[in-house]
């Protein structure tokens, strides 16, 4: 089965997922070709009939290539913010119902996947008939534990993401003040700023951290959290979708309320207890290898694609 994987743009999250699916695919009868959608619509229209199946990773981009027959097309749900009008929070994430118009739109596709248990549940309860749980993973050939590369004595706390999503990620509102109050050093890899780090250099960025913070109001399943965790960095996260699948609180990471003081408390705990920080990080790194690496997770995605 020749499958066309359609991503919004190259070098972004959907592209990274597609590359991993292609790399770790174990189905001999399943092959993949990746194409970006934005600015490439005419080429896709010329070539799509050469393929047996089409997978538009993010449902939001289907309108650009709506010539694809929906009954032969797969699509996916990767976030809350793409449909919830900024209403989702860690406290109400299971209560926000997708618009019926969106559910009806998605029901016309062959199948739909969701990257977290919570998103799967939310859409199934809303009436999405064929929704599959296919969690994100991380490529452990690229992201792997390493001794911290920055030899300074500062306790380094990090975050990576886009400046445009600060309203949801909580960088200005929660991460910056919490790190400052905890007496730690903040390292940010942020697109469209002077702190931008190229994808190929992200392992080096993570290896310079002692802890990584996700202070989001909502997530699908954060790739940056998975990457940092795979690199042996302790994770502090709000109780957002994906992270609650990954983190067992106080065992392999920390789940906190979305507030400065709650984040400060966990930074200081890790800062003052090196043994605890290393134990937490090592348990998470082991879990990544055992459960969350793309070598294991890809089967969920290829089963979703092949399922008849």
C-alpha positions as CSV (number, residue, x, y, z in Angstrom):
1,X,0.0,0.0,0.0
2,X,1.5,3.3,-1.1
3,X,0.6,6.0,1.3
4,X,1.0,9.8,0.8
5,X,1.8,11.5,4.1
6,X,0.7,15.1,3.9
7,X,2.2,17.6,6.3
8,X,1.6,21.4,6.7
9,X,5.2,22.4,6.1
10,X,8.7,20.8,6.2
11,X,10.8,20.8,9.4
12,X,7.7,21.2,11.7
13,X,6.0,18.8,14.1
14,X,3.9,16.9,11.5
15,X,7.0,16.5,9.3
16,X,9.0,15.1,12.2
17,X,6.3,12.6,13.0
18,X,6.1,11.5,9.4
19,X,9.8,11.0,9.1
20,X,9.7,8.8,12.2
21,X,6.8,6.7,10.9
22,X,8.7,6.2,7.6
23,X,11.9,5.4,9.4
24,X,10.5,2.8,11.8
25,X,7.8,1.3,9.6
26,X,7.9,-2.5,9.9
27,X,5.0,-3.3,7.6
28,X,6.6,-4.8,4.4
29,X,3.5,-4.0,2.4
30,X,3.3,-0.4,3.5
31,X,5.4,2.4,1.9
32,X,5.4,6.1,2.5
33,X,6.1,9.3,0.6
34,X,6.0,12.7,2.4
35,X,4.8,16.0,0.8
36,X,4.3,19.4,2.3
37,X,0.9,21.0,1.7
38,X,1.5,24.8,1.9
39,X,2.5,26.2,-1.5
40,X,2.6,22.6,-2.9
41,X,-1.1,22.1,-3.6
42,X,-0.7,21.9,-7.4
43,X,2.0,19.2,-7.3
44,X,-0.1,17.1,-4.9
45,X,-3.1,17.3,-7.2
46,X,-0.9,16.0,-10.0
47,X,0.5,13.0,-8.1
48,X,-2.1,11.9,-5.6
49,X,-3.7,9.3,-7.9
50,X,-0.4,7.3,-7.8
51,X,-1.1,6.5,-4.2
52,X,-3.5,4.1,-2.5
53,X,-4.1,6.1,0.6
54,X,-3.7,9.7,1.8
55,X,-3.0,10.8,5.3
56,X,-3.4,14.5,6.1
57,X,-1.8,14.6,9.5
58,X,-3.6,17.7,10.7
59,X,-7.3,18.1,9.8
60,X,-6.9,21.9,9.6
61,X,-4.9,21.6,6.4
62,X,-7.4,19.5,4.5
63,X,-9.2,22.5,3.0
64,X,-6.0,23.3,0.9
65,X,-6.2,19.9,-0.8
66,X,-10.0,19.2,-0.6
67,X,-9.8,17.4,-4.0
68,X,-8.6,14.3,-2.1
69,X,-11.6,12.0,-1.6
70,X,-12.4,12.0,2.1
71,X,-13.6,8.4,2.1
72,X,-10.0,7.4,1.1
73,X,-8.3,9.9,3.3
74,X,-7.1,9.6,6.9
75,X,-6.6,12.7,9.1
76,X,-5.6,13.4,12.7
77,X,-6.2,15.5,15.8
78,X,-3.1,16.9,17.5
79,X,-4.4,19.7,19.7
80,X,-7.1,21.4,21.6
81,X,-6.3,24.9,20.5
82,X,-7.1,24.2,16.8
83,X,-10.8,24.0,17.7
84,X,-11.6,25.0,21.3
85,X,-11.4,28.8,20.9
86,X,-8.8,29.0,23.7
87,X,-11.3,27.6,26.3
88,X,-9.4,24.5,27.4
89,X,-7.4,24.5,30.7
90,X,-5.8,21.7,32.7
91,X,-8.9,21.7,34.9
92,X,-11.6,21.4,32.3
93,X,-9.9,19.6,29.4
94,X,-12.5,16.7,29.4
95,X,-15.4,19.1,29.6
96,X,-14.9,21.2,26.4
97,X,-16.9,19.6,23.7
98,X,-15.8,19.9,20.0
99,X,-18.2,21.7,17.8
100,X,-20.7,19.4,16.1
101,X,-19.7,20.9,12.8
102,X,-16.2,19.7,13.3
103,X,-17.3,16.2,14.4
104,X,-19.5,15.9,11.3
105,X,-16.6,17.0,9.1
106,X,-14.3,14.4,10.7
107,X,-16.8,11.6,10.4
108,X,-16.6,11.9,6.6
109,X,-13.0,10.8,6.6
110,X,-12.0,7.1,6.4
111,X,-10.5,7.2,9.9
112,X,-9.2,9.8,12.3
113,X,-6.3,9.4,14.9
114,X,-5.7,11.4,18.1
115,X,-2.4,11.7,19.8
116,X,-3.5,11.4,23.5
117,X,-5.9,9.5,25.5
118,X,-7.8,12.6,26.5
119,X,-8.3,13.9,22.9
120,X,-9.4,10.4,21.9
121,X,-12.0,10.3,24.7
122,X,-13.2,13.9,24.1
123,X,-13.9,13.2,20.4
124,X,-15.3,9.7,20.9
125,X,-17.8,11.1,23.5
126,X,-18.7,13.9,21.0
127,X,-19.7,11.3,18.4
128,X,-16.6,10.8,16.3
129,X,-17.1,7.2,15.1
130,X,-13.7,6.0,14.0
131,X,-11.1,7.7,16.2
132,X,-7.9,5.8,17.1
133,X,-5.4,6.5,19.9
134,X,-2.0,6.8,18.3
135,X,0.3,8.6,20.8
136,X,3.4,10.5,19.7
137,X,6.8,9.1,20.3
138,X,10.4,10.3,20.1
139,X,13.4,9.1,18.0
140,X,15.9,7.8,20.6
141,X,18.5,7.5,17.9
142,X,18.6,11.3,18.0
143,X,17.4,12.2,21.5
144,X,19.3,10.2,24.1
145,X,20.6,10.8,27.6
146,X,23.9,12.6,28.0
147,X,25.9,14.2,30.8
148,X,25.0,17.9,31.0
149,X,27.2,19.8,28.6
150,X,27.1,23.1,30.4
151,X,29.5,22.8,33.3
152,X,28.4,26.0,35.1
153,X,27.0,25.7,38.6
154,X,23.7,27.3,37.7
155,X,20.6,25.0,37.8
156,X,19.4,25.3,34.3
157,X,15.7,25.1,33.4
158,X,14.5,25.1,29.8
159,X,11.6,25.5,27.4
160,X,11.3,25.3,23.6
161,X,8.5,26.4,21.4
162,X,7.0,29.3,19.4
163,X,6.7,32.9,20.5
164,X,3.3,33.0,18.9
165,X,1.9,30.4,21.3
166,X,3.0,32.2,24.5
167,X,-0.7,32.7,25.4
168,X,-1.1,28.9,25.7
169,X,2.4,27.9,26.7
170,X,2.6,30.2,29.7
171,X,6.2,31.3,29.1
172,X,5.8,34.9,30.1
173,X,3.1,34.3,32.7
174,X,4.4,31.3,34.5
175,X,7.8,29.9,33.4
176,X,9.9,33.1,33.5
177,X,8.7,34.3,36.9
178,X,8.9,30.8,38.4
179,X,12.5,30.2,37.2
180,X,13.5,33.7,38.5
181,X,11.9,33.2,41.9
182,X,13.5,29.7,42.2
183,X,16.9,31.2,41.6
184,X,17.5,29.1,38.5
185,X,18.9,29.9,35.1
186,X,16.4,30.0,32.2
187,X,17.3,28.7,28.8
188,X,14.8,29.1,26.0
189,X,14.8,27.8,22.4
190,X,12.1,29.9,20.8
191,X,11.2,30.3,17.1
192,X,11.1,33.9,15.7
193,X,13.5,35.2,18.5
194,X,17.2,35.6,19.0
195,X,17.0,32.3,21.0
196,X,16.1,30.1,18.0
197,X,17.8,26.7,18.0
198,X,17.8,24.6,14.8
199,X,16.2,21.2,15.0
200,X,19.5,19.4,14.4
201,X,20.9,21.2,17.5
202,X,18.0,20.5,19.9
203,X,19.7,17.5,21.5
204,X,22.6,19.8,22.5
205,X,20.1,22.3,23.9
206,X,18.4,19.7,26.0
207,X,21.7,18.3,27.2
208,X,22.4,21.7,28.7
209,X,19.3,21.5,31.0
210,X,18.6,20.1,34.5
211,X,14.8,20.4,34.2
212,X,12.3,21.2,31.4
213,X,9.0,22.9,32.1
214,X,5.7,22.6,30.3
215,X,3.3,25.2,31.7
216,X,0.7,24.9,28.9
217,X,-3.0,25.4,29.3
218,X,-3.5,22.7,26.7
219,X,-1.5,20.2,24.6
220,X,-2.0,17.3,22.3
221,X,1.2,15.4,23.1
222,X,4.2,17.7,23.3
223,X,7.1,16.6,21.2
224,X,9.4,18.8,23.0
225,X,8.5,17.2,26.4
226,X,9.2,13.8,24.9
227,X,12.5,15.0,23.4
228,X,13.7,16.5,26.7
229,X,12.6,13.4,28.6
230,X,14.5,11.2,26.2
231,X,17.6,13.3,26.7
232,X,17.5,12.6,30.5
233,X,16.1,15.9,31.6
234,X,13.6,16.0,34.5
235,X,10.1,17.1,33.5
236,X,7.8,19.5,35.3
237,X,4.4,19.8,33.6
238,X,0.9,21.0,34.0
239,X,-1.8,18.3,33.8
240,X,-2.3,18.6,30.1
241,X,-3.2,16.0,27.5
242,X,-0.3,13.8,26.5
243,X,1.8,14.7,29.6
244,X,-0.6,12.9,31.9
245,X,-0.1,9.8,29.6
246,X,3.6,10.1,29.9
247,X,4.2,11.2,33.5
248,X,3.6,9.3,36.7
249,X,3.7,12.1,39.3
250,X,6.7,12.1,41.6
251,X,7.9,8.8,40.0
252,X,9.3,9.8,36.5
253,X,8.4,13.5,36.5
254,X,6.1,16.0,38.2
255,X,2.6,17.1,37.4
256,X,1.7,20.5,38.9
257,X,-1.1,23.1,39.1
258,X,-0.7,25.9,36.5
259,X,0.7,28.5,38.9
260,X,4.0,30.2,39.6
261,X,4.3,28.9,43.2
262,X,3.6,25.3,42.2
263,X,6.3,25.4,39.6
264,X,8.8,27.1,41.9
265,X,8.3,24.4,44.5
266,X,9.3,21.6,42.1
267,X,12.2,23.5,40.6
268,X,13.6,24.1,44.1
269,X,13.0,20.5,45.0
270,X,15.0,19.2,42.1
271,X,17.6,22.0,42.6
272,X,18.2,21.0,46.2
273,X,18.1,17.2,45.8
274,X,20.5,16.0,43.0
275,X,19.9,12.4,43.8
276,X,16.1,12.8,43.4
277,X,16.6,14.7,40.1
278,X,18.8,11.9,38.7
279,X,16.4,9.2,39.8
280,X,13.4,11.0,38.2
281,X,15.3,11.5,35.0
282,X,16.6,8.0,34.8
283,X,13.2,6.5,35.4
284,X,11.7,8.6,32.6
285,X,14.6,7.8,30.2
286,X,13.9,4.1,30.8
287,X,10.2,4.6,30.2
288,X,10.9,6.4,27.0
289,X,13.0,3.4,25.7
290,X,10.4,0.9,26.9
291,X,7.2,2.7,25.9
292,X,7.5,6.0,24.1
293,X,10.3,5.6,21.5
294,X,9.2,5.7,17.8
295,X,10.6,2.2,17.3
296,X,7.7,1.0,19.5
297,X,5.1,3.7,18.9
298,X,5.2,3.6,15.1
299,X,3.2,0.3,15.0
300,X,0.1,2.2,16.4
301,X,0.3,4.6,13.5
302,X,0.9,2.0,10.8
303,X,-1.9,-0.2,12.2
304,X,-4.2,2.8,12.0
305,X,-3.2,3.5,8.4
306,X,-3.6,-0.2,7.3
307,X,-6.7,-1.0,9.2
308,X,-9.5,-2.2,6.9
